[in-house]
């Protein structure tokens, strides 16, 4: 993969009026995305994800810091068709059909991809003759995806791209995205579907309160929670439970006990050699667990430091 940076943010800050004061939506973010990367942007509502995306697209400008896209300003990159976006919302003319919409927008570009080509890539061929007003939310998202592909963008920005899609539509969408990524396109997407991020993103950037808490390969970010799950069949006494070390939490599910631990190897070794526990299973923390752990409160600031 080419390591040339295509998105660069340095010391970016952006705030907005709120309740007579101002709330800082993005607070001193540094972020570099290189050619061909697939990056998931994660965080709870209000984390600053959408504001960050808006600055990358030139829809808003930072109060402090710099944003550079493909060696130029975001607006110039967008105007040239080198970066495109699929956002959660966006005006669509309800009386046009899906195909008419794509054809109309294609006419605004110098050398767009073919209408049929982008409809097929977006999984919109089957409802291309349907009026936009009669399309479901998921179908309208696929139409927006088709529009985003028209300029053959080098970078594709996605903000909650599968919102409103059913399970089959989401699967088809990500199949299309894998093809684009395999072809060398750079993809940055914000999502609340953490399973999608875990399955698709090679890199995860976790935001909270306008700052980046964790940034790295998705597996490593998942491990930043510092916990794993150890499950056994065991009926311990209270004294035996209290004697266990490296246990963050324990839950009982019938005859099974599930431990959250920061030392799965050590706990498993103790259970197998010093107790009559059996049927032991060890599983790493999921991205969902890391997400909740790192954004839970003050703890995440220590973990991310």
C-alpha positions as CSV (number, residue, x, y, z in Angstrom):
1,X,0.0,0.0,0.0
2,X,1.2,3.5,-0.9
3,X,2.1,5.4,2.3
4,X,1.6,8.9,0.8
5,X,-0.8,10.9,2.9
6,X,-4.0,11.9,1.2
7,X,-5.8,13.4,4.2
8,X,-3.9,15.5,6.8
9,X,-5.3,17.3,9.8
10,X,-3.1,19.2,12.2
11,X,-4.2,20.8,15.5
12,X,-7.8,21.1,14.2
13,X,-10.4,22.7,16.5
14,X,-14.0,23.6,15.8
15,X,-16.7,24.9,18.2
16,X,-20.3,25.8,17.9
17,X,-22.7,28.0,19.9
18,X,-24.6,26.1,22.6
19,X,-26.8,27.3,25.5
20,X,-25.3,30.8,25.6
21,X,-21.7,29.5,25.3
22,X,-19.8,27.4,22.9
23,X,-19.2,23.6,22.7
24,X,-16.0,22.4,21.2
25,X,-17.0,19.7,18.8
26,X,-13.4,18.9,17.6
27,X,-10.6,19.7,20.0
28,X,-7.0,19.6,18.7
29,X,-7.2,16.6,16.4
30,X,-4.2,15.4,14.5
31,X,-5.0,12.8,11.9
32,X,-3.2,11.4,8.8
33,X,-4.8,9.0,6.3
34,X,-2.7,7.4,3.6
35,X,-3.5,6.1,0.1
36,X,-5.5,2.9,0.1
37,X,-6.4,2.9,3.8
38,X,-9.8,1.8,5.1
39,X,-10.5,3.7,8.3
40,X,-13.4,3.4,10.6
41,X,-14.3,6.6,12.6
42,X,-16.0,5.5,15.8
43,X,-17.4,7.3,18.8
44,X,-20.7,8.0,20.6
45,X,-23.1,10.7,19.5
46,X,-21.5,14.1,20.0
47,X,-18.0,12.7,19.7
48,X,-17.1,15.0,16.8
49,X,-17.1,12.5,14.0
50,X,-19.5,14.4,11.7
51,X,-17.8,17.7,12.3
52,X,-14.5,16.1,11.4
53,X,-16.0,14.7,8.2
54,X,-17.5,18.1,7.4
55,X,-14.0,19.7,7.6
56,X,-12.4,17.0,5.5
57,X,-15.1,17.8,2.8
58,X,-14.8,21.6,3.1
59,X,-18.3,21.9,4.4
60,X,-17.0,23.8,7.4
61,X,-13.6,25.2,8.2
62,X,-11.6,24.8,11.4
63,X,-11.2,27.7,13.8
64,X,-7.6,26.6,14.4
65,X,-5.3,24.2,12.6
66,X,-5.1,23.0,9.0
67,X,-6.9,20.5,6.8
68,X,-5.2,19.3,3.6
69,X,-6.7,16.8,1.1
70,X,-4.7,15.3,-1.7
71,X,-2.1,18.1,-1.4
72,X,-4.7,20.9,-1.7
73,X,-7.7,22.4,0.1
74,X,-10.8,20.2,0.7
75,X,-12.9,22.5,-1.5
76,X,-10.5,22.1,-4.5
77,X,-10.3,18.4,-4.0
78,X,-14.1,18.1,-4.0
79,X,-14.5,20.4,-7.0
80,X,-12.0,18.3,-8.9
81,X,-14.1,15.2,-8.1
82,X,-11.1,13.6,-6.3
83,X,-13.0,13.1,-3.1
84,X,-16.6,12.2,-2.8
85,X,-19.0,11.5,0.0
86,X,-22.0,9.5,1.1
87,X,-23.7,11.4,3.9
88,X,-26.6,10.5,6.2
89,X,-28.7,13.2,4.6
90,X,-28.8,15.0,1.3
91,X,-31.4,16.5,-1.0
92,X,-32.9,14.2,-3.6
93,X,-35.6,15.3,-6.0
94,X,-38.6,13.1,-5.1
95,X,-40.3,13.2,-8.5
96,X,-37.3,11.9,-10.5
97,X,-36.6,8.2,-10.9
98,X,-33.3,6.8,-9.5
99,X,-31.9,6.5,-13.0
100,X,-32.9,10.1,-13.9
101,X,-31.3,11.3,-10.8
102,X,-28.0,9.6,-11.6
103,X,-28.1,10.8,-15.2
104,X,-28.8,14.4,-14.2
105,X,-25.9,14.5,-11.7
106,X,-23.6,12.8,-14.2
107,X,-24.2,15.6,-16.7
108,X,-22.6,18.0,-14.2
109,X,-19.3,16.3,-14.4
110,X,-16.6,16.3,-17.1
111,X,-15.9,12.6,-17.4
112,X,-18.3,10.6,-15.2
113,X,-18.6,6.9,-15.0
114,X,-21.5,5.4,-16.9
115,X,-25.0,5.6,-15.4
116,X,-25.5,1.8,-15.6
117,X,-22.0,1.2,-14.1
118,X,-22.6,3.2,-11.0
119,X,-26.1,1.8,-10.5
120,X,-24.8,-1.7,-10.6
121,X,-21.8,-0.9,-8.3
122,X,-24.2,0.6,-5.8
123,X,-26.7,-2.2,-6.0
124,X,-29.4,0.1,-7.3
125,X,-30.1,-1.5,-10.7
126,X,-33.2,-3.3,-9.5
127,X,-35.0,-0.2,-8.5
128,X,-33.5,2.3,-11.0
129,X,-36.9,3.0,-12.6
130,X,-38.6,3.8,-9.2
131,X,-39.3,7.3,-8.2
132,X,-37.1,8.6,-5.4
133,X,-40.2,9.4,-3.3
134,X,-41.2,5.7,-3.3
135,X,-37.7,4.4,-2.4
136,X,-37.0,3.2,1.1
137,X,-34.4,4.9,3.3
138,X,-31.9,2.1,2.4
139,X,-32.6,2.5,-1.3
140,X,-32.0,6.2,-1.1
141,X,-28.7,5.6,0.6
142,X,-27.7,3.3,-2.3
143,X,-28.7,6.0,-4.7
144,X,-26.5,8.5,-2.8
145,X,-23.7,5.9,-3.0
146,X,-24.1,5.7,-6.8
147,X,-23.9,9.5,-7.0
148,X,-20.7,9.5,-4.9
149,X,-19.1,7.0,-7.4
150,X,-19.7,9.1,-10.5
151,X,-16.4,11.0,-10.4
152,X,-14.2,8.0,-9.8
153,X,-13.1,9.5,-6.5
154,X,-9.7,8.7,-5.0
155,X,-11.1,9.1,-1.5
156,X,-14.6,8.1,-0.4
157,X,-16.0,9.5,2.8
158,X,-19.0,7.7,4.3
159,X,-21.1,9.0,7.3
160,X,-23.3,6.2,8.6
161,X,-23.5,4.7,5.1
162,X,-25.8,1.8,5.9
163,X,-28.3,3.6,8.0
164,X,-31.8,2.5,7.0
165,X,-30.5,-0.6,5.1
166,X,-31.6,-4.1,6.0
167,X,-29.1,-6.9,6.6
168,X,-28.9,-8.1,3.0
169,X,-28.5,-4.5,1.7
170,X,-25.7,-3.8,4.2
171,X,-23.9,-7.0,3.1
172,X,-24.2,-6.1,-0.5
173,X,-23.0,-2.5,0.2
174,X,-19.9,-3.7,2.0
175,X,-19.1,-6.2,-0.8
176,X,-19.1,-3.1,-3.1
177,X,-16.9,-1.2,-0.7
178,X,-14.4,-4.1,-0.5
179,X,-14.1,-4.0,-4.3
180,X,-13.3,-0.3,-4.2
181,X,-10.8,-0.7,-1.4
182,X,-9.1,-3.6,-3.2
183,X,-8.8,-1.3,-6.2
184,X,-6.8,1.2,-4.2
185,X,-9.4,3.7,-3.2
186,X,-9.1,5.3,0.2
187,X,-12.2,4.9,2.4
188,X,-13.0,6.7,5.6
189,X,-16.4,5.8,7.2
190,X,-18.2,6.7,10.4
191,X,-20.5,4.0,11.8
192,X,-22.5,2.9,14.8
193,X,-22.5,-0.6,13.6
194,X,-19.3,-1.8,15.3
195,X,-19.5,-5.2,13.7
196,X,-19.1,-3.5,10.3
197,X,-16.0,-1.7,11.6
198,X,-14.6,-4.8,13.0
199,X,-15.2,-6.8,9.8
200,X,-14.3,-4.2,7.2
201,X,-11.9,-1.5,8.6
202,X,-8.2,-2.2,8.7
203,X,-7.7,0.8,11.0
204,X,-10.0,2.3,13.7
205,X,-10.0,5.8,15.0
206,X,-12.0,6.1,18.3
207,X,-13.2,9.6,19.2
208,X,-14.9,11.0,22.3
209,X,-15.6,14.6,23.3
210,X,-13.9,16.0,20.2
211,X,-10.6,14.2,20.8
212,X,-9.0,11.0,19.5
213,X,-8.7,8.3,22.2
214,X,-7.2,5.5,20.2
215,X,-5.9,5.2,16.6
216,X,-4.4,2.1,15.1
217,X,-5.0,-1.3,13.5
218,X,-8.6,-2.4,14.4
219,X,-7.3,-5.4,16.4
220,X,-5.0,-3.3,18.4
221,X,-7.7,-0.7,19.2
222,X,-9.9,-3.6,20.3
223,X,-7.1,-4.7,22.7
224,X,-6.7,-1.2,24.1
225,X,-9.6,-2.1,26.4
226,X,-7.2,-4.4,28.2
227,X,-9.8,-7.0,28.9
228,X,-10.7,-10.4,27.7
229,X,-13.4,-12.9,28.6
230,X,-12.7,-16.2,30.4
231,X,-15.7,-18.5,30.8
232,X,-15.8,-21.7,32.9
233,X,-18.1,-24.1,34.5
234,X,-17.4,-23.7,38.3
235,X,-19.3,-23.4,41.6
236,X,-16.8,-21.4,43.8
237,X,-17.3,-20.2,47.3
238,X,-17.2,-16.5,48.0
239,X,-13.7,-16.9,49.4
240,X,-12.5,-18.5,46.2
241,X,-13.9,-15.8,44.1
242,X,-12.4,-13.0,46.3
243,X,-9.0,-14.7,46.0
244,X,-8.9,-14.4,42.2
245,X,-6.5,-11.8,40.8
246,X,-6.9,-9.7,37.6
247,X,-10.7,-10.0,37.6
248,X,-12.4,-6.8,36.3
249,X,-15.9,-8.2,36.5
250,X,-17.8,-11.5,36.9
251,X,-21.2,-12.6,35.8
252,X,-23.1,-15.9,36.4
253,X,-25.0,-17.6,33.6
254,X,-26.5,-20.7,35.1
255,X,-23.6,-23.1,35.9
256,X,-21.2,-20.9,33.8
257,X,-19.1,-18.0,35.1
258,X,-17.9,-15.3,32.8
259,X,-14.9,-13.3,34.0
260,X,-13.7,-10.0,32.4
261,X,-10.0,-9.9,33.0
262,X,-6.8,-7.9,32.2
263,X,-4.7,-11.1,32.3
264,X,-6.5,-13.9,30.6
265,X,-3.5,-16.2,30.6
266,X,-2.8,-15.8,34.3
267,X,-6.5,-16.3,35.2
268,X,-6.9,-19.3,33.0
269,X,-3.8,-20.9,34.5
270,X,-5.0,-20.4,38.0
271,X,-8.4,-21.7,37.3
272,X,-7.1,-24.9,35.7
273,X,-4.4,-25.6,38.2
274,X,-5.8,-24.4,41.5
275,X,-9.6,-25.0,41.2
276,X,-12.0,-27.7,39.9
277,X,-13.2,-25.3,37.1
278,X,-13.6,-26.9,33.7
279,X,-14.9,-26.3,30.2
280,X,-12.7,-23.2,30.0
281,X,-13.1,-20.8,27.1
282,X,-11.1,-17.6,26.4
283,X,-12.2,-14.9,24.0
284,X,-10.6,-11.5,23.3
285,X,-12.6,-8.3,23.9
286,X,-14.8,-7.3,21.0
287,X,-14.6,-3.9,19.4
288,X,-17.9,-3.1,21.0
289,X,-16.4,-3.8,24.5
290,X,-13.4,-1.6,23.7
291,X,-15.7,1.1,22.5
292,X,-17.8,1.1,25.7
293,X,-14.7,0.8,27.9
294,X,-12.7,3.6,26.4
295,X,-15.6,6.0,26.3
296,X,-17.0,5.2,29.7
297,X,-15.6,8.2,31.5
298,X,-12.3,9.3,33.0
299,X,-10.8,5.8,32.6
300,X,-10.4,6.1,28.9
301,X,-8.1,9.1,29.3
302,X,-5.7,7.0,31.3
303,X,-5.9,4.1,28.8
304,X,-5.3,6.3,25.8
305,X,-2.4,8.3,27.3
